[in-house]
Amino acid sequence: MENSKKILRKLGVYGFDHLELVILASLVSEDPLLLIGKAGTGKTYLLNIISEALNLEHRHYNASFLSFDDLVGFPYPDSDGNQVTFLRTPATIWGAESVLIDELSRCKPEVQNKFFSIIHEKKIQGIVLENLRYRWAAMNPVQSVNDSSDDSYEGSFSLDQALADRFAFNVEVPDWSDMTQEEQDLVIFPPSEGTDLENSFELSQLISTVRPKFIEQIQKPSKEIVTYCRIITTLLGEQGFRISPRRARLLARNFTALFLVASELDYPLDTKSKNRLYKLGLRWSLPQRA
């Protein structure tokens, strides 16, 4: 979007101007977000810096070598032997407000399944993670069977369809060639490192302002959004791209959050601009790329 407010830039994140509204919408909805990108493109940096800017109790896990005990702690019975509790550490998930699961496409299927309930319902071992707001994940591009280039990612495989369908936004992170020259220069020599308190406040203020509007509006989404989601879900299905009923509902949540953020940031919402927003939201809402 050429009229980006550059909120992410102010946090020291460059190259994401065209994705800014999508990232902000995901923060407003608090639905799971998946970033897909090549090595060194800033996936984990973006999510870690957002957690810092929002002053969240954050956990960053590498799924490729994570054990389940790393998540929950070491189980031990109480003195009566009637109940099992967990020895907690600063690294365990209890009390976390945001969780980043890195290298999700590289972990073993049994570990991936452990993440499913966290991503889907904010639970682990059937226990509700009461403080958890944000569930984020990152992965490299899926390895092609016929890809023998130096730019392939061995060991990065497709996510299970059910898991991929739980992420509201599935966003491809820009690589060097996708950036403008200005963005490339900023990546090479950023004017500052880390977050600035004033700019962090701008992000948190935006979310705290728009989030209540989202909660209210999602109870009764606009007829236009509902109609669009119904038609696009049907049309994509007819072309061989199945969109689940769950995804149709996530689409409505994504568009609602996207339009509310755009309105709050004073983006134009004439017919042409709204069409662009629909295309932007749809492009990054489809789980097939994972």
Buried (B, 14 or more C-beta within 10 A) or exposed (E): BEBBBBBBBBBBBBBBBBBBBBBBBBBBBBBBBBBBBBEEBBBBEBBBBBBBBBEBBBBBBBBBEBEEEBBBBEEEEEEEEEEEEBEEEEEBBBEBBBBBBBBBBBBEEEBBEBBBBBBBEBBBEEEEBEBBBBBBBBBBBBBEEEEEEEEBBEEBBBBBEEBBBBBBBBBBBBBEEBBEEEBBEBBEEEEEEEBEEEBBEBBBEBBEEBBEBBEEBBEEBEEEBBEBBEEBBEEBEEEEEEBBEEBBBBBBBBBBBBBBBBEBBEBEEEEEBBEBBBEBBBBBBBBEBB
